[in-house]
Amino acid sequence: MIDAKVLEYDFDEEAEGFGEPATPAEPPGLTGTQRLALALVGVGLLNLLIQSFGGPLAGTWPGMLSSFGALAVGAAWFFWLDLKDTTPGIKHDGTYFRGLTARGVAGWIAGVGMTGFYVLIYWYPEYLGHDPEGNPTGLVRVVDPLARVATGYPASQWFLYGVLYTLSILVFGVRMLMKYRHNRYHQLRTLSVSFFQFAFAWLLPNLLVYFRKPYMEFNGVWPLKYDYLWPSKVMEFQSAAAVGTFLLFWALMAALVATPVLTYLYGKRWYCSWVCGCGGLAETLGDPWRQLSDKSTRVWRIERWLIHSVLGIVLVATALLWVDHWTDHAVLGEARWKVKSWYGFYIGAVFSGVAGVGFYPLLGNRLWCRFGCPQAAILGLIQRLWSRFRITTNGGQCMSCGNCSTYCEMGIDVREYAQRGENVVRASCVGCGVCAAVCPRGVLRLENGDPRDRYEGAETPVTAFLASRGLPDRNGA
């Protein structure tokens, strides 16, 4: 029972001199400079619309600079102005009360719009301005001056896509740099993915096209870039003399040397959060939606089955194509084209593109990385079993706020590990470090160390891995 004295207690704040509670201050409005930046965005969008319908500047450098240029500069400028005078530290206030970031009307509009754009890029490029004869029109024509300088060819829907993809990472990279300006790790990895996208995934590949050499994105690794080690692409490399030999060497070293060595040393973060273009877009453009990833155990099971199934498919497809090649097409015959087109359509287009990016505002920013990327599957297995990387936890300091789990884009319930005082060694972890950055108590740290002390049984990782899933080890135990 409650003591009677407690029930009789009466405290009058006003009588004691506290006065009326302070009225919350109104949020500051936009400054004049911010309005100017948004006006520049508006000018860019208007010019882009006019030129897409054949305006007088369409297909010219002034037209491209006054549309895409103004749009990119205005957006980056606004992000910088919006965050530069705020207190350093990640701010997620109101995330679940905004329609855009909480699957509201704005979020659904964004998701449908992004998905629709990918559908147009892959299957209806004529609506973007690419006619069957290769003449750029419409939206594609806007970037034609840049395409002719960078590649020596007229612009196509794929060149437009590359420009938009790269601009998205660079512009929203400014937002990331300002949002995480108190955190050196995030500053460096944002600069890294921006550099690799611009230089390795856009500039160098277009220069190869300009000099009539085989196309390759230098930040791509087989099996994510599934055709890099398929017979047809290898033959293309071999036909390009010294440059082709170098490209083939690069592809082999990336897949067979860099993947195991760097993942052992640094975990899968070296690629997924520092180099990969898919990860770069997810970490910049997709950052506002990272909290939408499902954290349930059921979805974790689906994740493991799906991502390893895609890995199995690409391994089988690669093996079949090589056996078919060595037998002079006696195994697959004309069906080899169906194998390539089937994988390219369902995995390369529908899964990684339409769903992987288009569904950011609905299912989170790492849908492809979490459920479908075969490269992430390989990196994850190495990280889980043999890597030096782990996220260490100090459970005694954890106050169970749940920020770490909420903002884990890979759907990991980080808080559960922290409460048990266990290291996070999940195969799916991309080492983005946001869980540690949003922790108010410094409970989490990204570290490298002796692989044998990451978790109980790490001295025999395969045995421990099988035991964790209730499977017998090779000795039948």
N, C-alpha and C positions, 0 to 999 in steps of 0.2 A: 504493500500500500504506500501511497505518497504521503509524506508527512504533511500535517495540516498547516504548518508554518510555511511550507513551500507554496501551498495553494493560496494562502493569504498574502503572499509577498506581492507588493505592488511598487513598481518603479516608474516614475514619471520623468522621462528624459528631458522634456521641456522645462519642468520645474527645477531640474538640476543644472540647467544652463546649457544643455547641449544644442538647443534650437532645432529648427526643422532640418530634415535631411537635405543635403545638397542636391540640386537638380542636375542630372547628368548633362554634361556639355554636348552640344550638338556637334556631330562629326564635321570636320572642316570641309568646305566645298573645294571645287577644283580651282587651282591657281590659274592666272592668265597664261603662264607658260604651258601648263597641262592642256588648257583649252587649245592652245596653238598646236600642240602635238597631235591632239585628236582631230583638229581641223585638217592637218596634213594627212592623217589616215583617211579622212573623208574625201579629200581631194584625190588621193590615190585610188580609192574604190570607185569614185565617179569616173575618173579617167579610164580605169580598167573596164568599166561597163561600156563606156562610149566606144573604146577601141575594139572591144570584143564584137561590136556590131558594125565595124568598118569605119570608125571615125577617121578624121584627116591625119592623125598622127600614128595610126596603126602600122606596125611593121617598121618603125623608125626608132632610133636611139632616144630622141626626146619623148616619144610616146612611151617607151619602156621605163625610162627614168621617172617620168611624171606619174606613172601608175604603180608598177611594182616597187620602184625605187622610193617614191613618196610613202607608200603604204608601209614598207619595211622600216624606213628611217623614222616615220612618225610613231609606229608601234614601239620600236626599241627606245625611242626618246621618252615616250610616255611611261614605259616600265621603269626607266631610270629615275624619272622625276617623281613617280609615285612612291618609290621606296627609299630614295636617297637620304631623306631627312627623318626617317623613322628610327626608332630604337633598334639596334641590331638584335637579331633573333628571329626565328621562324614564327610567323603569325598565321594561325589557322582558324582564327575566330570567325564564327558564322559559316563555316564550311558546309555544315548540314542544314543551313537555313537559306542557302542560295539555290535557286532552281538549276543553275548551270552545273553546280558541283554536287547536287544531291538528287539527280534523276528527276528534276522538275521539268516544266514545259521547255525551258531554255535548253536543258540537257538533252531532252529528246530531239529538239530541233537540230541541235549541234550534231548529235549522233546520226540522225537521218541524213543531214547534209553531208557529213564526212563520208558516210557509207555510199551515198549517191555519187559523190565525186569519184570514188574508187571504181564504182560500177561503170561510169562513163569512161574513165581512163582505160580500163581493161577491155571493155566490150562495145562501147559506143563512142569511139574517139571522134567520129564525124561531128558530134554535137559540141565538141570542144574546138573544132576547127582544123581537122586533119582529113583532107579528102583522099580518095583511093590513089590518086596520082602523086601524092606526097607534097602537094602544095599547101603551105600553112595558111589557114584562115582563122577567123574568130579569135578565141583566147590564145591559141597556139601562136598565131601571127604576132602577138605582142612581144614574145621573146625571140622572134626570128633574127633580129640583128645580133643578139648575143650568140645564138646557135651558129650562125655563119662564121663568126670570129672564133668561137671555141672549137667547133667540129669541122668547119668547112662545108657543112650541109645545111639545107633548110631545117627549120624547127619541126619537131614531131611532138606527139602527145607525151612521149617518154622524156624528151628534153624538157618540156614544160614541167613534167612531174619532178624531174631532178632539181630544177630551179626552185620549185615550190617547197620540196622536201628540205633542201639545203637552207633556204631562207627561213623556214620554220624553225630549224634547229638554231640558226644564228640569232634570230630575233628573240625567240623565247629563251635562248641561252642568256641574253641580257637580263631577262626577268629572273632567271635562276641565279645569276651572279649577284644580283642585288638582294634577292630574297635570302640567300645563304652567304652573304658577304662576311658574316662573323665566323664562318667555318672554312678553314683553308682546304680541307679535303674536298668539299663540294665545289669550291672555286676552281681547284685544279682539274677535277674530273669534268666539270662543265666546259672549261677551256679545251680539254683533251677531246671530248666527243665533237665539239665544234670544229676543231682543227682537222680531225680525221675525216669528218663528213665533207668539209670543204675541199681539202687537199687530196685525200685518198679515195673518196667516193664520188667526187664531182670533177675536180680539175684534171687530175691525172687520167681518169678514164676517157674524158672528152678529148684530151690531147692524143691518146691512142687512136681514137676515131679520126682525128684530124690528120694523123700521119698514116692512116689506113692500116692500123695494126689491130690484132684481136682485142676485143673489149674486155676489160677486167676492172672491177672495183677492188682496190688494194686493201681495203679494210674488211673485205669479205673472205670467209673461210669455209671450205668444204667441211661438213655437208650443208651448212646454211646456204651457201652458194652451190647448190647441188650439182650443177653441170660442170663446175671447174675441173673435176676429175672424171668426167664421163668421156668416153672414147671420142665423140665428135669434137669436143672442146680441146682435148689433148692433141688431136690431129691438127686442129686449127693453130694451136700454139706451135707445134712442130713445123708447120708450114711457113712460119713468120721469121725464120732465120734466127739471128742472135737475140732480137727482142722477144720473140716467141719462146726461146729457150729460157730466158730470164723469167718470163711470166710463168712458165711451167714450174721452174725452180721455186719461185715465190709461192705458188699455190701448194706445192708439196711441203715446203718448209713450214708454211702456216698451219697446215693440217697435221703433219706428222711430228714436227719439232716444237713449234711455238705453243700449240695447244696443250700437250702434256707437260712441258717444262714450266711454262708461265703459270699454268693452273696449279701445279704442285707448289710453286713459290708463293703465289698471290691469290689463289682461288679463282673462281670464274669472273670475279669483278674486273680483272685486267681487260677482259674482252667485253662483257655484257654492260659494264658501266663506264668504260673508258675509251673504247674503240668502236664498237658496233654501231652501225647506223640505225638499226631498229631500236636498240637501247637508247641511242642519242635522242631520237624523236620522242620516245616514251618518257625520258627524263626531263625534257624541255617542254615541248608542246603538251605532253600528257600529264605533267606534274599535278595540275589542279584536280585530277581524277584518281590519284593513287589510292585514296581511301575507299574506293568502290570495290576493291578486290575482295572476293569472298574468302573468309577465314575458316570456314567449316571443315571438319574432318572428311565429310562426304566429298566435297569438292577437291580436297587434297588427294583422295583416292583416284578421282577422275583425272586429275592433273598427271599423276604418275602413269596411269594407263595410256593416256593420250600421247604425252610427249615421247614416251618410249616406243609407242606404236609407230609414230611418225619417223623416229630414228630407224626402227626396224625396216620400214618401207623404203627409205632412201638407201639403206645398206643393201637390201635385196635388189632394188632397182639398179644400183651401181654394179653389183656383182653380175646380174643378168645381162646388162648391156656390155660388160667387158667379155663375158663368155660368148655372147653373140658376136662380138667384134672378132674375137680370136678364131671363131669357127666360120668366119666369112658369112655371118647372118643366117647360119643354118638353124639356130635355136629360136630366134624371134622372128626373123624375116622382116616383113613390113610392119609387124606388130611393134617393133622397137619404137616407131614414131608414136604409137598409141601410148606406150609406157611413158615417154617423155612428155607428151601433151597432157596425159592424165595427171601426172605429178605436178606439172607446171600449172594446170588449171585449178585442181582442188586444193593443193597445198601452197603452191607459190602465189596464186592469185586470191582465191576465196578465203583461205585460212589466214595467211600472213598479211594480206592487203586489206580486203574488204572487211573482214571481222577483226583482224589484228589491230588496225588503226581506226577504222570506222566506228568500232564499238567502244572507244575510249570513254566517252561520256556516260556510258551505260554499264560497262563491266570492268572498268579500270584500265590503266595504261599499259599493262604488261600481259595482255591476253595471249598474244602470240608467243612471247618469251616464256610464259608459264606453261602453256598447254601444247605448243606445237613446234617450237624451234629445235631441230635435231642437233644443232651445234650446242645449244644450252643443255640438252640432254647429256651429251658427251662430257662437256665441262662439269656438269653437275655430278656425274658419277665419279670423275676424278677428284673433285672437291670433297665429296662425301667420304671417299675411301682413303685418299692418300695426301690431300693438300695440307700445307702448313697453316692455311687461313682458318680463322674461327672468329666469332663474335663472343667475347667473354662477358660474363654477367656478374654483378655484385648484388646477389639477392637480398642481402641485409639492408641495402639502401632503397630497394624497390618499394614504392608506395602504391602500386597497382593502379596507376592513373590510366593505363591502357593506351597511351599515345603511340608507343612503339608498334603495337599490334594494329592499331587503327590505320597508321600511315605506312604499313608495310605493303608495297605494291605487289609482292609475290604471295600474299595471302598467308604469311607465317604468323602464328600466334606467339610473337616474341615474348610477350609478358609471361606466358606459361613457363618458358625456359628461364626467364629472370627470377621468377618466384621460386623455382627449384634450384636456382644457383647453377644451372647447367650452361655449357657453351652452346651457342647456336651453330650447328654444323649441317644444316639442311642442304640437300642437293640443289634446291630451287633458289637459295639465297644468291642474289647477284651482287652483294656487297655494296649497295648504293649508299649505305651509311645513314639514311634518314632516320632509322629507328634510334640510333645513338644521338643524332642531332636534335630530335624532338624530346628526348628524355630530360626531365627537369632535374634529375638527381645524379646524372653521370653514371648510371648503372651499366651502360653498355659501351664496349670498346672494340673496334676492329683491330685485330692483331694477327701477326704471323709468329709461328713458333714451332717447336718440335711436334710433328704430326702424331706422335705416340701419346701425347698428354691431352688430346682434344676431348676425349670422352672415354668412358670405361670400356676397355677391350680394344682400344685403338691400336695396340701393338699387333693385333691380328684383325685388320679391318674387315676383310671379307667374312670371316667367321662371325664377327660382331654384327655385321650388316645383316647376314642371314638370320642370326639369332633374334635380332630386333623385329623380324617379320615372322617369327615362329617357324622358320624353315630349317631343315637339317643342314649341317655343314658337310664338307666333302668326306669327313670321317664318320658321318652318320650320327653325330651327337645332336 
